[in-house]
């Protein structure tokens, strides 16, 4: 469960003994808008401990308590391995983990796996609440990376090499952003003209990029990967891992976040080699 669900995360426990310093218009702050998500802002008004701040990226304004923001530059000690917030680009703040200290510079790893070197005054030493959110973001990112690495080895949909598309047959087509539903419109020698479910446009695609929509006659193996039918034809088929077989016609699937869902087998396309799965892997037509 995420540890921060409000508009901004109140820093009830500080990890730094920041010197008392009056707030003023123009002060730069970083706000944790939600658990592990940050934005930069400037103070445009001060009334006691209430700060009127304006986001640098969108220009929108909001009033927050002083203990809901991090003043830049931040104060506090930094150690190797520590989770901090850093700015790999102007006005962009992301979860980081310290790899090495280099005087007034810090070598850090961002949550998306990028190694960066940032100035010390472009980092934030987090409160305990924010630190827990940063740690959770890194755990989730590591889980997703392992999921995608394993999925990259899963291969194509597991259909028979003898399968060939037929006119009007329902298929899925691989594009740069995933697999999408379509229907065969016209078959050529090395290409196929398909009509997309999303907008009904007809385009020509390589025969190597299409697969039958199914349903497939084999039952996916626990631990293998599969594509699951999206709720909308405009969306890509979802890449999931097989977690368990519930009963003959249902399957439990798990996404990169570890969240599970139960789907009917007719809405699942198994990935991987077709060899050894079944003697007849040509999908059944409804």
Buried (B, 14 or more C-beta within 10 A) or exposed (E): EBBBEEEBBBBEEBBBEEEEEEBEEEBBBBBBBBBBBBBBBBBEEBEEEEBBBBBBEEEEEBEBEBEBBBBBEBBBEBEEEBBBBBBBEEEEBBBBBBBEBEEEBBBBBBBEEEEBEBEBEBBBBBBEBBBBBBBBBBEBBEEBEEBEEEBEEBEBBBBBEEBEBEEEBBBBBBEEEBBBBBBBBEBEEEBBBBBBBEEEEEEEBEEEBBBBBBBBBBBBEEEBBBBBBBEEBEEBBBBBBBBEBEEEEBBBBBBBEEEEEEBEBBBBBBBBEBEEBBEEBBBEEE
